[in-house]
Amino acid sequence: MSPTVFREAGFRFYFFSREEPRMHIHVQSGNGEAKFWLEPSIQIAQNHGLSMKELNEADSLIREHQNEIRTAWQQHFPG
């Protein structure tokens, strides 16, 4: 299961249900996907095909929606 948190600017932001416990979010576009850590700070963890421009845009959207992402994480991964 990989619930979508939100979609914007051609990106899908989502979680994988069975993955590591450190808070993070996955980002997917038509060109590839990336993973961003949310803790201890927002930063790129992995990139597979996204351009620097796409990574910067995704980072900006994550920062803009970080409260929504954190709330969705806590609801999806209680405890």
N, C-alpha and C positions, 0 to 999 in steps of 0.2 A: 504494500500500500504506500502510495506517495501523494499525500494530500496537497493540493495547490493552495497556497496562502493568498496569492493575488497574481494578476497578470497586468502588465503595463509596458507600453513602448515596444511591443514585440517579444517581451520576455515572460517566462513563466517562473515564478518563485515558489519553491516547494520543499517538502521534507521527505526523507525516506523513513519509513516506520521502524526499520530494524538496522540502526546504524549507531555509531558512537554517541556517548551521552553528552559530549561537549556541544553547547548550543551553536548551531550553524544553519545555513540555508543554501539550497541548490538553486542555480539559475540556468535556464535553458532558453536558447534562441534557435533560429534556423541554422546558425553557423556552428553551434557547439554548446558546451555547458561548462559551468564553473561552480565551485563551492566556496562559500565565504564563512569564516568564523565570525561569530557575534561576540564571543568572550575570549579573552578579557577585553578585546577591542575588535572593531570591524576590520577584517583584513582578508585578502584572498588566500585560500588554502590550496586550491587546485584549479587549473584551467585546461580545458580540452577544446581548443578551436576558436574561442572568442578573441576578437581583436582588442587592442588596448583601449580603443574608443568604446567598445561594448563593455569591457570590464569597468571602465570609469563610469559609464552610464548606469550599469548595474549597481556599482558601489553607491552612487548617489541615490538611487531608488531605495536601496536597503537602508541607508541612513534616514531617508525621508519617511520610510514605513517601519522603522525599527520597533516602535511600540506595538504595532499591529503584529509584527513577526514574533516578538517575544511573547505576546499574549497567546497567539496561535500555538507556539511551541509548548507553553505551559498547559494548554488545554489538551494538546495531542499527546504530550508526555507527562502526565500527572505524577507528582511525587518527586 
